[in-house]
Every structure is written in C-alpha cells, then in structure tokens.
Amino acid sequence: MAIAIAIFFLVILAFAVAGRTVDSRDSADWKPSDGGFRHP
C-alpha cells in the first residue's frame, strides 16, 4: 500500500514538473468587490 501511495505522489510530481497541471484557484476569495461585482 505504501508503494502505491508513493507512486501516486511521484506521478503527480512528474506532471507538475512537466507543466501538465492547472491552478484551479480563481482568487475569488481575495479579489475586491463592489456590491458583488469584481473589479478587473
């Protein structure tokens, strides 16, 4: 089981190093808003 977990994290690391991952955060938690509308 430990080997499977290690392989899983190594695959994630390899994809991250290769630039195949996407940052899904849209920063909506810190952008200022004016009545619910976001400023560009």
C-alpha positions as CSV (number, residue, x, y, z in Angstrom):
1,M,0.0,0.0,0.0
2,A,2.8,2.4,0.8
3,I,4.4,1.7,-2.6
4,A,1.1,2.6,-4.3
5,I,0.9,5.9,-2.4
6,A,4.5,6.7,-3.2
7,I,3.9,6.0,-6.9
8,F,0.8,8.2,-6.9
9,F,2.7,11.2,-5.5
10,L,5.6,10.6,-7.9
11,V,3.2,10.7,-10.8
12,I,1.7,14.0,-9.5
13,L,5.2,15.4,-9.1
14,A,6.2,14.4,-12.6
15,F,3.1,16.0,-14.1
16,A,3.7,19.2,-12.1
17,V,7.4,19.4,-13.2
18,A,6.3,18.8,-16.8
19,G,3.8,21.7,-16.5
20,R,0.8,19.5,-17.1
21,T,-1.1,20.7,-14.0
22,V,-3.5,23.6,-13.8
23,D,-4.1,26.0,-10.9
24,S,-7.8,25.9,-10.4
25,R,-7.9,28.7,-7.9
26,D,-9.7,31.8,-9.3
27,S,-8.6,34.1,-6.4
28,A,-12.3,34.9,-5.8
29,D,-11.6,34.8,-2.0
30,W,-9.3,37.8,-2.0
31,K,-10.3,40.0,-5.0
32,P,-12.1,43.2,-4.1
33,S,-15.7,43.5,-5.0
34,D,-18.2,46.4,-5.2
35,G,-21.7,45.2,-4.4
36,G,-20.8,41.7,-5.5
37,F,-19.2,42.7,-8.8
38,R,-15.5,42.0,-9.3
39,H,-13.1,44.7,-10.3
40,P,-10.8,43.7,-13.2
